[in-house]
Amino acid sequence: NMKELLPVVYDKIEVFSEVLLLKKGKKWSIFKDKKAIPLPKAEMYTKVRYLSSKLIVIERQEANGERINAIIDTTAKIVLPFSSKIATIELIDGHIIVSQKSENGQLLYGIIDYEGQIMLPIEYEQLRRINKGYLARKNGKLGIINLQNKWLVPAIYDTIEVLFANDNNYYLGTINKKYYLINNVYQLITPTP
């Protein structure tokens, strides 16, 4: 005694843990909690892809041929609106890293969580996961920042390398070709000569 949840009218059905993405012709819908939620202006989307259990990336192509992205939640609410400034949206190490083009065309990076809340504002020239934080470049200088947007190591270094000693991470930072050793709790140890 099976009950039909969806009529057999879709061209494409993508199955994910908590939602289905449905496509019929050029229109997309999200199927969640036993109901299909149509995406607004879905005929404009060139791609719809699952990002997390709560977020979906939608892409559309502009008249000039440029493809732009936005992020919606699984109720079809816009979390991050369409913008020609959004360059990439990636899921890395359990975090969603978003890059946007600044006014001068430079890529800037930030992090949002699965709910779409901004964890790190999109203002960093570089973000790379290291231990419990991120190696971040801001205004041309490197530091280490946590997901509460607090600097663990101030962004004053030209370079920062991760070193390993006795299974603890240490960091070697340089400023004007002078070396500084930072321990595994982000404290500066006496700089080397």
Secondary structure as UniProt FT lines:
FT   STRAND          12..15
FT   STRAND          20..24
FT   TURN            25..26
FT   STRAND          27..32
FT   TURN            33..34
FT   STRAND          35..38
FT   TURN            40..41
FT   HELIX           42..44
FT   STRAND          45..50
FT   STRAND          55..61
FT   TURN            63..64
FT   STRAND          67..73
FT   TURN            74..75
FT   STRAND          78..83
FT   TURN            84..85
FT   STRAND          86..92
FT   TURN            93..94
FT   STRAND          95..101
FT   TURN            103..104
FT   STRAND          107..112
FT   TURN            114..115
FT   STRAND          118..124
FT   STRAND          126..130
FT   TURN            131..132
FT   STRAND          133..138
FT   TURN            139..140
FT   STRAND          141..145
FT   TURN            147..148
FT   STRAND          151..157
FT   STRAND          159..165
FT   TURN            166..167
FT   STRAND          168..175
FT   TURN            176..177
FT   STRAND          178..182
FT   TURN            184..185
FT   STRAND          188..189
//
